[in-house]
């Protein structure tokens, strides 16, 4: 369903107001989100949670290898979260 002239005018006014009030957000919205995955950092948190679970299970069962794998997964999750944060910060600074 096409927009009426009044709706187009109101939308243009809203865009101009957003650009004046928050230019960074307007720029980010105009750039699009094709390179973003929804929940990208959720994956890293899930990896860290799995690593923590393995670390605790390794400790309780006195399995050194299981604990070491858990510790490694926690480290990988932290690395991934930091990498995502740096990437987002770089996009904001552009």
N, C-alpha and C positions, 0 to 999 in steps of 0.2 A: 504494500500500500504506500503510494508516494506521499511525501509530506506536503502540507499546504504552505503557501507563502508565509503565513504567520508563524508556523512551526519552524521553518527555515530561519526566519529572522530571529526568533527567540533562541534557537540553537547557536546562531552566530554570536548573539549577545553573551550567551553563557560561555562560549569559547574565549571571547575577548576578556571577559571578567576573570576567568581562570588564568589566562595568560598574564594578566596584570597582578593577580593576587599570589599566584604560585608558579612562577615561570619554570622552575625545575620540574615540577609535576607535569606541567603542560608539555614540556619538551620530552619527558619520558613517555607520556601517553602518545605523543605524535610519532615517536620512534617505533612504537609497536612492541609486541612481546614475542616475536617469532623465535628469539634465541633463548627464551626462558621456559623452563619446565615447571609446572606447578608442583610445589612440594619438594623442590630440589634439595633443600637443606634437611627435609624430613628423612630422606634416605641416609644421610650421614648420622643423624641422631639415632636412627634405627640400627645402623651398623655399630655405633658406640654402645647401645643398649645390649645388643647381642654379644659384643665383646665383654661387657661387664658381667653378663650372665655366664659366659664361658670362664672368665677369671674367677668368679665366685665358685662355680662348680669345680674348677680345677683345684682351688684352695680346699674346698670341703672334701674332695675325693683324693687329695694329695697327688694330683696328676700335674706334673710340672709342664708337660707339653701343652695340655689343655689351657692352663693358666697363661702360658707364653703366647699362645694363639689369641686368647682373649685380650691380653695386653696389647698385642700388635693391632688387633681390630679397633681397640679404643684409640690408639695412636693414629690409625688411618682415618677414623671418623673425625678426630680433632683436626687433622691436616685438611680434610675435605671441607670442613666448616670454615676454617681460616681461609682457604683458597676461594671459596664462594664469597666470603665477606670482602676479600681484596678485590675480586672481580666486580662486585656490586659497587664498591667504593670508587674503582677506576671509572665505571660507567657514569657515576654521579659527577666526577671531576671533569669529564670531557666537555 
